[in-house]
Amino acid sequence: MPKKLIKRFMPSSQSIKDNKHLKVFGNLLHNPHLWHMNRHSVAKAFAVGLFFAFIPVPFQMVLAAGTAILVHSNLPLSIALVWITNPFTMPVIFYACYIVGSWLIGETTQEFNFEASWQWVVDSLSTIGPAFLLGCGVLAVTFAILGYFIIQGLWRYSVIKAWKKRVRR
């Protein structure tokens, strides 16, 4: 069942409550609905986490946590899924966002050399920025919707499979 697999990789409620960046939410983190593992809360968590994984802003975890609190999704899972874009996967994912954005705008992709500096980011916003930001938005919405419906389907499939197994016994 997806529930057992997800629980194995999920951060504990205490580690999230102790996170210095999430202290801003205060007592909202004590809502027990944020910690439940059911089909709806997990599917919403996938949507929230995948959406913010593709948004290129600092403190994605805080944004995902705030949204998870608003929509009553599973908080630890929402936060954990943001880490799909980590320092190892971020270049590939964000380059894909740029390619998708360029394709949607109808521009040809430009050659660029990444530099880890604020000046490079500011300069790039006028050249590759529009295509990159459009691609990030489109892929964020696409993967959030796909994640939601795939988890709903997988969860339902596993429940039906368990019912059939019980009936056979």
C-alpha positions in Angstrom: 0.0 0.0 0.0 1.4 3.5 -0.8 0.8 4.6 2.8 3.5 2.3 4.2 6.0 3.3 1.5 5.3 7.0 2.0 5.6 6.7 5.8 9.0 5.1 5.6 10.5 8.2 3.8 8.5 11.0 5.6 10.1 13.3 8.1 8.7 13.1 11.7 6.2 15.6 13.0 8.6 16.7 15.7 11.4 17.4 13.2 9.0 19.6 11.2 7.7 21.4 14.3 11.4 22.1 15.4 12.4 23.4 12.0 13.6 27.0 12.5 12.0 28.2 9.2 8.6 26.8 10.0 8.4 28.4 13.4 6.5 31.2 11.7 3.4 29.0 11.6 3.4 28.6 15.4 0.4 26.6 16.7 -1.0 25.9 13.2 1.5 23.0 13.1 -0.4 21.3 15.9 -3.5 20.7 13.8 -3.8 16.9 13.7 -5.3 16.9 10.2 -1.9 18.0 8.8 -0.4 14.7 10.0 -3.0 12.2 8.7 -2.2 9.8 6.0 -5.3 9.2 3.8 -5.8 9.2 0.1 -7.0 12.9 -0.1 -4.3 14.4 2.2 -1.5 12.5 0.5 -2.8 13.4 -3.0 -3.0 17.1 -2.0 0.4 16.9 -0.5 1.8 15.6 -3.8 0.1 18.5 -5.7 1.5 21.1 -3.2 5.0 19.6 -3.0 5.4 19.1 -6.8 4.1 22.5 -7.5 6.6 24.3 -5.3 9.4 22.0 -6.4 9.2 23.7 -9.8 8.9 27.3 -8.5 12.4 28.9 -8.5 12.2 30.9 -5.3 14.1 30.6 -2.0 12.3 29.0 1.0 10.2 26.7 -1.1 9.6 24.6 2.0 8.0 27.5 3.8 5.7 28.2 0.9 4.8 24.5 0.6 4.1 24.4 4.4 1.8 27.4 4.3 -0.1 26.0 1.3 -0.3 22.6 3.0 -1.8 24.3 6.1 -4.4 26.2 3.9 -5.5 23.1 1.9 -5.2 20.6 4.8 -2.7 18.3 3.0 -0.2 16.1 4.7 2.4 18.6 5.9 5.5 16.4 6.1 5.0 15.0 2.7 4.3 18.4 1.1 7.6 19.7 2.5 9.6 16.6 1.6 8.4 16.6 -2.0 9.9 20.1 -2.5 13.3 18.5 -2.2 12.8 16.9 -5.7 14.6 20.0 -6.8 17.8 19.7 -4.8 21.3 20.9 -5.7 21.9 17.8 -7.8 18.6 17.7 -9.8 18.0 21.5 -10.0 20.1 22.2 -13.1 18.4 19.5 -15.1 14.9 20.3 -14.0 15.3 24.1 -14.5 16.9 23.6 -17.9 13.9 21.5 -18.8 11.7 24.4 -17.6 13.6 26.7 -19.9 13.3 24.4 -22.9 9.5 24.0 -22.3 9.1 27.8 -21.9 11.1 28.5 -25.0 9.0 26.0 -27.0 5.8 27.6 -25.7 6.9 31.1 -26.6 8.2 30.0 -29.9 11.8 31.1 -29.3 14.9 29.2 -30.1 16.9 28.2 -27.1 19.9 30.4 -26.4 23.4 29.2 -25.3 24.3 30.4 -21.8 26.8 29.6 -19.2 25.6 29.5 -15.7 27.4 31.5 -13.0 26.6 31.3 -9.4 26.2 35.1 -8.9 23.4 37.5 -8.3 24.5 39.6 -11.2 24.2 36.6 -13.6 20.6 36.0 -12.3 19.7 39.7 -12.8 21.2 39.8 -16.3 19.6 36.5 -17.3 16.1 37.6 -16.4 15.9 39.8 -19.4 17.3 37.2 -21.8 16.2 33.7 -20.8 14.0 34.7 -17.9 10.6 34.9 -19.6 10.9 31.5 -21.2 12.3 30.0 -17.9 9.6 31.4 -15.7 6.8 30.4 -18.1 8.3 26.9 -18.3 8.5 26.7 -14.5 4.9 27.7 -14.2 3.6 25.3 -16.8 5.6 22.4 -15.4 4.6 23.2 -11.8 0.9 23.1 -12.7 1.3 20.1 -14.9 3.2 18.0 -12.4 1.0 19.1 -9.5 -2.1 17.9 -11.4 -0.5 14.7 -12.6 0.8 14.0 -9.0 -2.6 14.5 -7.5 -4.4 12.2 -9.9 -1.7 9.5 -10.0 -1.7 9.2 -6.2 -5.5 9.1 -6.1 -5.4 6.3 -8.7 -2.6 4.4 -7.1 -4.2 4.6 -3.7 -7.6 3.5 -5.0 -5.9 0.6 -6.9 -4.1 -0.6 -3.8 -7.4 -0.5 -1.7 -9.3 -2.4 -4.4 -6.4 -4.9 -4.6 -6.5 -5.4 -0.8 -10.3 -5.9 -0.8 -10.0 -8.5 -3.5 -7.3 -10.3 -1.5 -9.6 -10.3 1.6 -12.5 -11.7 -0.4 -10.3 -14.5 -1.7 -9.3 -15.4 1.9 
